[in-house]
Every structure is written in structure tokens, then in C-alpha cells.
């Protein structure tokens, strides 16, 4: 593409950027993906990252890789992993680019430079005259889906505050001691569960302490998470080095997994968050029983 731009400049030819804005493409892909697709895509990416072998990559013949049958096979495999993403990244862009090429060709001959994965799709659209494409529709970003987890996350602080207000209204002067009791249990249950998660990940002692302190507060604020704070502290004391990233492909056992600072950092973040979530699930009904049961 750079070579095409340079040649166009030399020959004083018009250049048309015919692909869709990348930010729109990525937003459409993300919004259209369900949880299962996001998980599968993340998992495949993680497997590729861990299984990356520099020597094997050097053996790859790029000319062989660019053959149409290999490209088609890769596109098919990608479609099976994340069909929504495949539709947005490949099929929609084939339609979009073909339509743009057709529009540009009304002003004269066009030399189109596109990615190898798009050649077959674009050719079909142009040859079969499948150009009845609404570009404005393909440039729209879908509205966010209803997110039940987010609703639950924001309902927790609302219900927690509502229970404290209920104590004040129903117990009068004795409400202060009850509120302290509720907060202590909330703090301990959330903090201990998150700290256990960080400890299972073999986090630094201060990382575990951070998870313990942060979890009771972050559980009441859906915009932040205990694992983020625990991860920051873990990175401060055990910052991953270049060799840790290089050794990702050499991980063969659970011991290697926990000894690598990159994977351990990820585990600290994940397990501290999971612990905090479990703590909330345990603490909430218990606190409700304290508030409404006596």
C-alpha cells in the first residue's frame, strides 16, 4: 500500500482511501460479539501468545502463506472461532470496498491495492455486480447490548446503601452500632476472599494485603476492580521483564506458569477479582439477614 501511494505520487494520480474507518470496524466487531465469542477469541489469542515459537515463525514461507487456498483456510478457521468478528472484519469490508471501487471506477480506471484475505470476496462482488450496498448502514456503530452483569454490578451499591438507610429509619439511635457491624462483616468477607485469590496466584505479600483492603470498596464501585489494584502492586514489586515474555512459549507445567511474572501477574488480577466477586456473593445475603432479621 505504501508502494502504491508512492507510485501514485510520482505519477500525479488521484489516491482514494476506500477502506472503512478502522475505529468503526473495531467498534462494530466488539458490539456484535457475544460473551462466548469474546472469551473464545481471548483464549485463542492467549494460546497463540504462549505457544509462540520464534524459530518456527522464521521457517514460514510467506509466498506459500499468500496462496488463495491457505488464505481461504485461515479465513474459514477464523469464522469458526468468531463468526461475528469475521462478518465485520471480512464480509462487510468486502462489500464496502467493492462498492467504493465501483464508485471510483465511474471516473476512470482504478488500481485497487487490498489485503490478500479480501481479494476473492471483492472480486465476487464486482464480477457478479452485487453492489447494492448501503455504505451509511455499514458505517453505523450498533448500540450497546443489554448487559445483565453491569446491571447487577450497579445494583449492589444501591442495595447496600438502601440497607444502611433502612437501619437508620427502623432502629433509630441503635443504628450506628448496626451499621458498624454490617460494614465490618462486609469488609472482612470481601477482603478475605479477594486476598485468598491473590494468595492462590502466589502474589507478593503486599499484593495480598492490597487485595484485602481494596475489595470491600471496589465491590461497591462497578467502575473499578480489586484485581486492578492488586495487579499494580504486583507489577511494582515483580515487574515482568523481556525474558518473561520470551519464556511464555516455554511454559510446560503449572510451576512454570506461576513462576513466569507475566502469567502470574495476570493470575493475580483475575483471581483477586474472582475472590472479590465470591466475597460479594457470600457477604450480601449474610448482611441482608443481619439487617432484616434482627
C-alpha positions in Angstrom: 0.0 0.0 0.0 2.9 2.4 0.7 4.4 1.4 -2.6 1.1 2.2 -4.3 0.9 5.6 -2.6 4.5 6.4 -3.7 3.8 5.4 -7.3 0.6 7.5 -7.4 2.5 10.5 -6.1 5.3 10.1 -8.7 2.7 9.9 -11.5 0.4 12.6 -10.1 -2.5 10.2 -9.8 -5.5 10.5 -7.5 -5.5 8.4 -4.4 -8.7 7.2 -2.8 -8.8 5.6 0.6 -11.6 3.1 0.1 -11.5 1.0 3.3 -13.8 1.7 6.2 -12.5 3.7 9.2 -10.7 1.2 11.5 -12.3 2.6 14.6 -15.8 2.0 13.2 -14.8 -1.6 12.2 -13.4 -2.4 15.6 -16.4 -0.9 17.4 -18.9 -2.8 15.2 -16.9 -6.1 15.8 -16.8 -5.6 19.6 -20.5 -4.6 19.9 -21.6 -7.6 17.8 -19.7 -10.1 19.7 -21.3 -12.1 22.5 -19.6 -13.2 25.7 -18.8 -16.6 24.3 -17.1 -15.2 21.2 -15.1 -12.7 23.3 -14.0 -15.5 25.6 -13.0 -17.8 22.7 -11.2 -15.1 20.8 -9.2 -14.1 24.0 -8.5 -17.8 24.7 -7.2 -18.4 21.2 -5.0 -15.2 21.4 -3.6 -16.4 24.8 -2.8 -19.8 23.4 -1.1 -18.3 20.4 0.9 -16.0 22.7 2.0 -18.8 24.9 2.7 -21.1 22.1 4.7 -18.6 20.0 7.9 -20.1 18.7 10.3 -17.6 17.0 12.2 -20.4 15.3 9.0 -21.9 13.8 7.9 -18.5 12.7 11.2 -18.0 10.8 10.5 -21.2 8.9 7.2 -19.9 7.5 7.3 -19.3 3.7 5.3 -16.1 3.2 4.8 -16.8 -0.5 3.2 -20.2 0.4 1.1 -18.5 3.0 -0.3 -16.0 0.5 -1.7 -18.7 -1.8 -5.5 -18.4 -2.1 -6.3 -21.9 -0.6 -4.2 -21.1 2.5 -5.9 -17.7 2.9 -9.3 -19.3 2.5 -8.5 -21.9 5.1 -7.4 -19.3 7.6 -10.5 -17.2 6.9 -12.7 -20.3 7.5 -10.9 -21.1 10.7 -11.3 -17.5 11.9 -15.0 -17.6 11.1 -15.5 -20.7 13.2 -13.8 -19.1 16.2 -15.6 -15.7 16.0 -18.3 -15.6 13.3 -19.4 -12.1 14.3 -15.9 -10.7 14.0 -15.4 -12.5 10.7 -18.5 -10.9 9.3 -17.5 -7.4 10.3 -13.7 -7.7 9.5 -14.0 -9.6 6.3 -17.5 -9.9 4.7 -18.7 -6.3 5.5 -15.4 -4.8 4.3 -15.5 -6.9 1.1 -18.9 -5.3 0.4 -17.8 -1.8 1.5 -14.5 -1.9 -0.5 -16.2 -3.4 -3.6 -18.8 -0.6 -3.6 -16.1 2.1 -3.2 -14.1 0.6 -6.1 -17.2 0.6 -8.2 -18.0 4.2 -7.4 -14.4 5.3 -8.1 -14.4 3.4 -11.4 -17.1 5.8 -12.7 -14.3 8.4 -13.0 -11.9 6.1 -14.9 -9.7 3.0 -14.4 -8.9 2.1 -10.9 -5.9 0.1 -9.4 -7.0 -1.2 -6.1 -4.5 -2.4 -3.5 -6.1 -4.6 -0.9 -5.2 -7.3 1.6 -4.9 -10.9 0.4 -7.8 -12.0 2.5 -10.2 -9.7 0.7 -9.3 -10.4 -2.9 -11.7 -13.3 -3.5 -14.7 -11.6 -1.8 -14.2 -8.2 -3.6 -13.8 -9.9 -7.0 -17.1 -11.8 -6.5 -19.0 -8.6 -5.6 -17.6 -6.8 -8.6 -18.0 -9.6 -11.1 -21.5 -10.5 -10.0 -22.5 -6.8 -9.7 -23.5 -7.3 -6.1 -23.1 -3.6 -5.4 -26.4 -2.7 -3.8 -24.7 -1.7 -0.6 -25.8 1.0 1.9 -22.5 2.4 3.0 -24.1 4.6 5.7 -25.5 1.4 7.3 -22.1 -0.2 7.3 -20.6 2.9 9.0 -23.0 2.8 11.9 -21.9 1.6 15.3 -24.5 -0.7 16.8 -26.0 0.3 20.2 -24.6 -1.4 23.3 -26.3 -4.6 24.2 -28.2 -5.0 27.5 -25.5 -6.1 30.0 -27.0 -8.1 32.9 -23.7 -8.2 34.7 -23.3 -4.5 34.6 -26.9 -4.0 35.9 -26.1 -6.4 38.8 -22.8 -4.5 39.4 -24.5 -1.1 39.7 -27.4 -2.5 41.8 -25.1 -3.8 44.6 -24.0 -0.3 45.9 -27.6 0.9 45.6 -29.0 -2.0 47.6 -26.1 -1.7 50.1 -26.9 2.0 50.7 -30.6 1.2 50.9 -30.0 -1.3 53.6 -28.0 1.2 55.6 -30.8 3.8 55.2 -33.3 1.1 56.3 -31.2 0.6 59.5 -31.3 4.3 60.2 -35.1 4.6 59.7 -36.0 1.5 61.7 -33.5 1.3 64.5 -33.1 5.0 65.4 -30.4 5.6 68.0 -29.1 2.0 67.8 -28.5 2.2 64.1 -24.8 3.3 64.4 -23.7 0.0 66.1 -25.6 -2.0 63.5 -24.1 0.0 60.6 -20.6 -0.6 62.0 -21.4 -4.3 62.4 -22.6 -4.5 58.8 -19.6 -2.7 57.4 -17.1 -4.9 59.4 -18.7 -8.1 58.0 -18.7 -6.6 54.5 -15.1 -5.6 54.8 -13.9 -8.9 56.2 -15.8 -11.3 53.9 -14.9 -9.3 50.7 -11.3 -8.6 51.8 -10.5 -12.2 52.9 -12.0 -13.8 49.7 -10.1 -11.4 47.4 -6.9 -11.8 49.5 -7.2 -15.6 49.2 -7.5 -15.3 45.4 -4.3 -13.2 45.3 -2.6 -15.7 47.5 -3.6 -18.6 45.3 -1.9 -16.7 42.4 1.2 -16.5 44.6 1.1 -12.7 44.8 3.6 -10.6 46.8 2.5 -10.2 50.5 1.8 -6.5 49.8 -0.3 -7.5 46.8 -2.4 -9.8 49.0 -2.8 -7.0 51.6 -3.8 -4.6 48.8 -6.5 -7.1 47.6 -7.8 -7.4 51.2 -8.1 -3.6 51.6 -9.4 -2.8 48.1 -12.0 -5.4 47.6 -14.6 -4.1 50.1 -14.5 -0.7 48.4 -14.3 -1.8 44.7 -17.2 -4.2 45.3 -19.3 -1.1 45.8 -17.9 0.6 42.7 -18.5 -1.2 39.4 -16.1 1.1 37.6 -13.0 -0.4 39.3 -11.9 -3.8 40.5 -9.8 -5.1 43.3 -7.6 -7.1 40.9 -6.5 -3.9 39.2 -5.0 -2.5 42.4 -3.5 -5.8 43.3 -2.0 -6.1 39.8 -0.5 -2.6 40.1 1.2 -3.5 43.4 2.3 -6.9 42.0 3.8 -5.2 38.9 5.6 -2.7 41.2 7.4 -5.4 43.1 7.7 -8.0 40.4 7.7 -6.2 37.1 7.8 -8.6 34.2 11.0 -8.5 32.2 11.6 -9.1 28.5 12.8 -12.6 29.2 9.4 -13.4 30.9 7.6 -12.6 27.7 10.2 -14.6 25.7 9.7 -17.6 28.0 5.9 -17.6 27.5 6.4 -20.2 24.7 8.5 -22.4 27.0 5.8 -22.8 29.7 5.2 -26.6 30.1 3.9 -27.0 33.6 1.8 -25.3 36.3 5.1 -24.5 38.1 6.4 -22.6 35.0 3.0 -20.9 34.7 3.2 -19.4 38.2 7.0 -18.7 38.1 6.6 -16.6 34.9 6.0 -13.0 36.0 3.7 -12.2 33.1 1.3 -15.1 33.7 1.5 -14.7 37.5 0.5 -11.0 37.1 -2.5 -12.0 35.0 -3.5 -14.6 37.6 -3.2 -12.1 40.4 -5.6 -9.7 38.6 -8.0 -12.5 37.7 -8.1 -14.4 41.0 -8.3 -11.2 43.1 -11.3 -10.2 41.1 -12.9 -13.6 41.3 -12.3 -13.7 45.1 -13.9 -10.3 45.4 -16.9 -11.5 43.4 -17.3 -14.6 45.6 -16.9 -12.4 48.7 -19.8 -10.2 47.5 -22.0 -13.3 46.8 -21.3 -14.6 50.3 -21.5 -11.2 52.1 -24.6 -9.8 50.6 -27.2 -12.3 51.8 -25.4 -12.6 55.2 -25.6 -8.8 55.7 -29.2 -8.8 54.5 -30.0 -11.3 57.2 -28.4 -9.0 59.8 -30.4 -6.0 58.6 -33.8 -7.6 58.1 -33.5 -10.5 60.5 -33.0 -8.7 63.7 
